[in-house]
């Protein structure tokens, strides 16, 4: 039998491994929401989502008060049906971050169960396109770091055979961003991809000036230059610059991605499994992007996204930001610049529940 007998959630705070700043905020901790689902056949599935400092208790309350009670007695194999049921039960709060994060914690647990029951790893059961995906580094590109720091990190990534590095932009003067990018480009040459990320910090006019300042140094993309809900602004900017525009980490539904893609406002899709509501909608976004001939380069959550990016033909890169090493028994494997999806049954995360309990806040 595959009937769900219990569904429980907890909230744990995981400290960041390094100072992380961008143009609008600092990543001070990961509020991690875990959901464990147990079925009558004795299997356990664990899923999760996150925030970067606020809102975790609200996600937990939504799960405990409204969503988890709906799972008991249901067949865990019916992942799509359960996602739709829980989504429908939260109509008053959709589409929004809190609801999507709560749905994601449940959905990833259900996929963990699905994979364990099938005896297959996530990358294969979700599509099985390949097992390895190129990786790029973000941890060495935060906004507070000096230009020398950026150059050293980029050279280290290049020496290790990684595909690229990300540099945060959004300094008060775009000339400063351009100078930092120039120094990195001159150090690594033309072969290493340099991604740039403005974290929604720009206005329509400043985004255009920033893009023009960065263009000579051939950025692989300019990420979230404008507020994520400024669809027309991103579309206009995409036609005004030769730099590909990357968006998606701050989108919470399939429809938002559809409108961006149809408007030509996204050349790279950075869908985040936690923020879009789980693996089930993540795969829909990835296939939608494929129909527009657009790459998927998921945001953060490398321990989960490596398997999803490997599952689909347009999964182009995995973003390297280590965050779960304090609460897992294994970590993401990277060999010769390629992130390797775990081949064990489940979503591929080997949680250390004692370490999580030590960081549990609710």
N, C-alpha and C positions, 0 to 999 in steps of 0.2 A: 504493500500500500504506500502511496505517496502523499497521503493527507498531512497537512500541516497541523502539528499538535501545539507547538509554542512558537511565538515570535517575540523577541525581546530586543531592546535597544539600550545603548549606553553612550555616554559622551566622555571623551578623554582628550586632554590637551597635550600636544606633542610640540616640544620646543623646536625652533628652527636651528639648523646646523651652522648657519652663517648669517650675518646681517644682510637683510634684503630690503632694498629701497627702490622705488621708482618715482615717476614724476608726480604722483598723487598720494602715495601711501607707503607704509612700511608693513612688511609681512612679519608680524611679531610672534605668532604661534599658529599652529594648525589645530583648530577645534575639530576633532575627528568624531563623527557619528558612526557607530557600528551597529549593524543589525544581524542577529543570529536567528536563523529559522531551522527548526527541527521537524522532521517528518516521521511518520509511523514506521517507516522501514529503517529507522536508526541513522539516517544521514543528517548531517549538519551543513548548512551553507552560511557563509559569513560575507556580508557586503558592507560597503561604507560610502560616506561622502564627507565633505569637509567645508569649513569656512576658514578664513585667514585671520580670525581674531574676534569677530562678533557674530551673533546670530545662531550659534550652535545650540543653545538651550531652547531657542524657538523651534528649530528643526526637531529636536528631541521631543518637545511637547506635542507637536503635530503628529509625530509617529505614535507616541504613547496614547494620546487622547482620541485619535481619529483613525489612523491607518492600520496599525498592527492588529487591533481587534478584528478587523475585517478579514484577516488572513487565516485565522484558526478555522479548521474544518475544510479548507479549500485544497484542491489538488495542486501541488507545487509545480507540476509539469506544465500547467497552463500559464506560461509566463506572460504572453501577450494579453490574455484575458484578465489576469490579475493586475497588470499595469493599467489597463483601461478602466477596471473597476475602481482602483484607488484614485486614478486621475478624475474620474467622474464624481467621486465622493468629495473632491476638493474643488469643485467648480467655482466656489466663491472666492478662492484664493489663487486661481490660475489665470494667466500664466505668470509665474513669479519665482523668485529665487528660493524662498523657503520651501514651497511645495515641491519644486524640482529636486532640490537637495534631499528631501525626505523620500521622494519616489526613487531616487537613485540608490539610496542605501538599501531599500527593499529589493529593487530590481537586480542589483549586483549580487545580493544574497541568493536570489532565485536562479540566476545564471551560474553561480557557484554550485548550487545543488544540481542543476541540469548537467553541468560538465562532470561532476563527481559521479552522478548516476550513470552517465554514458562512458565513464572511464577515459575521457578525452580532455586535453587542455583547451582553454578558451580560444586561443588563436586558431585552432583547427575547427572547433565546433561553430565559431562565429563566421567562418568563411574559408580559412585554410589556404590563403594565397601564398604565404611564405612564412618563415620563422624568424628572420632577421630583418631589422629596419635600421637605416642610418640614424645616428644620434647627433644632436648638436647641444652645446653647453650654454646654459643661462646663468649658472651659479657664479661665473667669473665676469659678469657684465652689468652688475647693479649700478645704479646711478651715482651712489656716493663714492664709488671706487675711483682712484686716480687714473689718469691716462696710462701711466706706467703699469698699473695693475691690470688694466684691460689688455695691454699689449702682451704682458707675461702670460696671462690666462689664455689668450688666443694662440700664442706660440705653443703652449703646452698642449692645447687641444689639437692643433695641427700636427704636432709631433706624434701624438697618439693615434693619428689617422681618422679623427672625427670629421664629420662633414661640414660643421660650421659652428659659429658662436653667435650669441645674441648680445647686443649692446642696448641698454636702456637709454632713451633720449627724452628730452623735455627740459633741458637747462633753460634758464631765463633768456639766453641769447642763442638762437640756432647756430650761430657761428661757433660756439663752444662745442655743441654736439658734432658739428662737421669736423672740427679739429680733432676731436677724440676718434671719430670714425676714420679720418685721414691717417692718423698715426697707426691704427690697427691695420688698415689696408696696406700701407707701405711696409709694415712688418711681415705680413703673411703672404703678400702677393695676391694674384688674381684667383688662385685655385680654391681658397677657403671661402665658403659662404658666410656672409655677415648679415644676420637678421637684426632689425631695429624695432624697438617697441616704445611707443609714446604713452601707453596706458590711458587713453582717452583724455589726454591733458590739453589738447589743442582746440582752438577756435577754427572757423573756416579759413580765415586769412592766415593765421599763424601756421596752420597745417600745410598750407601751400608754400609758405616761405621755408618751412622746415624741409619739406620734400625737395625743393629746389636746391637747398644747401647740401643735402645728402646725396643727391643724384650723381655727382662726379665720382663717388666712391663705391658705386654699384651695390647698394644693399639688395639682399635677396628678397626682402619684403619690408614694408613699413606697417607695423602692427598697431591696431586700434588708435589711429591718430585722433579720432573724434569720439564723442560719446557714442556708446554702442547703439542707442536708439536713433541716431542721426543717419538714417538710411540714405536720404537724398544727398547729404553732405559727403558721405563716403563715395557715392556714385559720381558726383562732380569731381572729387579729388582723383578718383581712379582714371578719369579721362584727361586730367591736367598734369599727371606725372607718369614717368616711365617706370617708377617703382611699383611692383605689385602690392596691392593692399590686402592685408591679412586681418580677418575678424573671426569672432566666434566664441571666445572664452566667456563673454558676458551676454550670451544669448541662451534662452531658456526653453525654446520650442522649435519643432521642425518647421513651422510656418515662418518664423523669423529668418531661418536660413534660406528658405525658398524665396522670400522676397528679396533678400540680398543677392542671391545668385541670379534671379531673373532680371534684376536691375543692373547687373554688371558691377556691383559695388564690392565684390569679394573675389579676388584672384587666388586666395588661399583660405581654406576653412580650418579653424582651430577649435573644433567642437570639443567640449569638456564633458566627459561621461557623467560627472557628478552634477554639473550645472544644467545639463539638458534633460536630466531625469533618469539616467541609467544607461545600460548597455543596449536595451531595446530601442530607444529613440536614437542613440548614438549611431547605430548601424543604419538606421533610416537616413540620417543626415549624410553619412559617408556615401551611401549609394546615390542619394540625391546629388551630392557634389560630383560623383563620378559621371552622372548623366550630363553635367555641365562641363566635363573635362577639367575639373578643378581638383587640386591636391588636398588631402587631409593631413594636417600636421597638428595633432591634438595638444591642448594646453595642459601642462603640469601632469600630475598623477602618472608618472612614468611607469610605476610598478604595474598599473592596470592597462595603461594605454599602449604599452609595447605589444600586448597580445591583440588589441583591437586594430592598431595600425598594421600589424602583420596579417590580420585576417582579410583585409580588403586590398584590391589592386592599386588604389590611389592613396594608400597610406604612405606618406613620403618621408616623414621624420618623426623621431621621438625627442621630446624636450627633456634634457637632463637637469633636474633639480632634486637631489636626494632629500627625502623627508621622512621616510618610514623606517630607516635603519635601526632606530632605537626601539622599535616595537615589532620587528620581524626577525626571523631566524636566518633568512637569506636575503640577498639584495639583488638588484638588477645586474645581470651579466652583460658586460660590454666587451666585445672582442674585435680588435682591428677596426674600430670606428662603427661597429654594428651592435645595436642592442638586440639581445637574444630573448625571444619570448619563452617563458617557462614551459616545459613539456609535461608537467605533472597534471593530473586531473584537477579541474577547478579553475578559478580565475587567476591562479598563479601567485598568490600572496600567502606566505607562510607566517601567520600571525603568532607573536609571542604574547599569549594572553596574560601571563604574569606581568610582563612589562606594561601592557595596556592597563591592567588593574592598578598598577602603581601610579598611573597618570590619570586615573578615572576621577571625574569631577561630578558626574551625575549618572 
